[in-house]
Amino acid sequence: MLRAAAFDPTRLRIRSQTVRVARGRDWARRLLPALLVGWLLAGGSITTGHAFTLIAATSLTVSPTQGMASAAFTAEATYRGTLCQQQAPLTFNIYWVSDVPAHLLWSRQVTTCNANTLTYDTGSSPPVKPIGSPAPGPHTVSVDVISPTGGLAPNGTGSAT
């Protein structure tokens, strides 16, 4: 048996309005966080793209990577810090085998920092020859990054073989 109240048109209208409002709230509840995340990603990459660069890193590239033991080569070092304006100028010292003054191959002071990557770059060195008469086999070239205060910059060492 069917009850008459189940077919009451006023109750159906109220229910459909309630469902429409709930659907609208569900739509807004999904759209607003998506818009907020999109806005943060777009705005965050412009204003605070490197807010989480907490650890500095030094890299060294040597070219060519193989050849005659006495052949000249070039070196390029980079230092990615946490902030550009607080660290300049940095001095890059590139050494043959060990970081003692007698093994210094090339030194360069860098005052400019790439604000997009927070990186100081020495650019390519002039061709340098190894110190002494190296024997055939692997050799290590190292770099020390010296801060303006004269000490080693955080994570300011790197090497290439």
C-alpha positions in Angstrom: 0.0 0.0 0.0 1.2 3.4 -0.9 0.9 6.4 1.4 -0.3 9.7 0.1 2.5 11.6 1.8 5.1 9.8 -0.4 3.7 11.6 -3.5 3.4 15.1 -1.9 4.8 17.5 -4.6 5.9 20.1 -2.0 8.1 17.6 -0.2 9.7 16.6 -3.5 10.5 20.2 -4.3 12.1 20.8 -1.0 14.2 17.7 -1.3 15.4 18.7 -4.8 16.3 22.2 -3.5 18.2 20.7 -0.6 20.1 18.4 -3.0 20.9 21.3 -5.3 22.3 23.3 -2.3 24.3 20.4 -1.2 25.7 19.8 -4.7 26.6 23.5 -4.8 28.5 23.3 -1.5 30.3 20.2 -2.7 31.4 22.0 -5.9 32.6 25.0 -3.9 34.3 22.7 -1.4 36.3 21.2 -4.2 36.9 24.3 -6.3 38.2 26.6 -3.7 41.1 24.3 -2.5 42.0 23.6 -6.1 42.2 27.3 -6.8 44.2 28.0 -3.7 46.7 25.3 -4.5 47.0 26.6 -8.1 47.4 30.1 -6.9 50.1 29.1 -4.4 52.0 27.1 -7.1 51.9 30.0 -9.6 52.6 32.7 -7.0 55.0 30.6 -5.0 57.3 29.9 -8.0 57.6 33.6 -8.6 58.2 34.9 -5.1 59.5 32.0 -3.0 60.7 29.4 -5.5 63.8 28.6 -3.5 62.4 28.9 0.0 63.4 25.4 0.8 67.0 25.4 -0.4 68.6 24.7 3.0 71.8 22.9 2.1 74.5 24.4 0.0 76.2 22.4 -2.7 79.5 22.6 -4.6 80.2 21.0 -8.0 83.2 20.8 -10.1 83.4 19.8 -13.8 86.7 19.0 -15.6 87.1 18.8 -19.3 88.4 16.7 -20.9 87.8 13.9 -18.5 90.5 11.6 -20.0 93.7 12.0 -22.0 97.4 12.3 -21.5 98.4 12.7 -17.9 100.3 15.9 -18.6 97.7 17.4 -21.0 96.0 20.7 -20.2 92.4 20.8 -19.1 89.7 23.3 -18.0 87.7 23.3 -14.8 84.4 25.0 -13.9 83.0 25.2 -10.4 79.6 26.2 -9.1 78.3 26.8 -5.6 74.6 26.8 -4.9 73.9 28.6 -1.6 70.8 29.5 0.3 70.8 33.2 -0.5 72.7 35.2 -3.0 73.0 38.6 -1.3 74.5 37.2 2.0 77.4 35.3 0.6 79.2 37.4 -2.1 82.1 37.5 -2.9 83.1 33.8 -2.9 86.6 32.7 -3.8 87.0 29.4 -5.7 90.4 27.6 -5.3 91.0 24.7 -7.7 93.7 22.3 -6.7 95.6 19.3 -8.3 95.5 16.2 -6.2 95.3 17.9 -2.7 94.3 21.3 -1.4 97.7 22.6 -0.4 98.8 26.0 -1.7 101.6 24.4 -3.7 99.0 22.5 -5.8 96.8 25.5 -6.6 95.9 25.4 -10.3 93.5 28.3 -10.5 91.7 30.8 -8.3 88.8 33.0 -9.0 86.7 35.4 -7.0 83.0 35.4 -8.0 80.7 38.3 -6.9 77.6 37.6 -9.0 75.0 35.1 -8.2 72.2 33.8 -10.5 69.1 34.8 -8.5 67.0 32.1 -10.2 69.2 29.2 -9.3 71.1 30.8 -6.3 74.3 29.7 -7.9 77.7 31.3 -8.1 79.6 30.1 -11.2 83.3 30.5 -12.0 82.9 30.0 -15.7 85.5 27.9 -17.5 89.1 28.2 -16.4 91.8 28.9 -18.8 93.6 25.7 -19.8 95.7 24.5 -16.9 98.4 21.8 -16.7 98.7 19.3 -13.9 101.4 20.0 -11.3 104.6 18.0 -11.5 104.9 14.9 -13.7 101.7 12.9 -13.1 101.7 9.2 -13.7 99.0 7.6 -15.9 95.8 6.8 -14.1 93.0 8.6 -12.3 93.8 11.9 -10.6 91.6 14.1 -8.4 91.0 17.8 -9.0 89.3 19.5 -6.0 87.7 22.9 -5.3 87.4 24.8 -2.1 84.9 27.6 -1.8 86.0 30.3 0.6 83.5 32.6 2.2 84.0 36.4 2.5 85.1 35.9 6.1 88.0 33.7 5.0 86.6 30.3 6.1 85.4 27.4 4.0 81.8 28.0 2.9 79.2 25.4 4.1 79.5 22.3 2.0 82.2 24.3 0.0 84.2 21.4 -1.3 83.9 19.3 -4.4 86.1 17.1 -6.5 86.3 15.5 -9.9 88.4 12.5 -11.0 
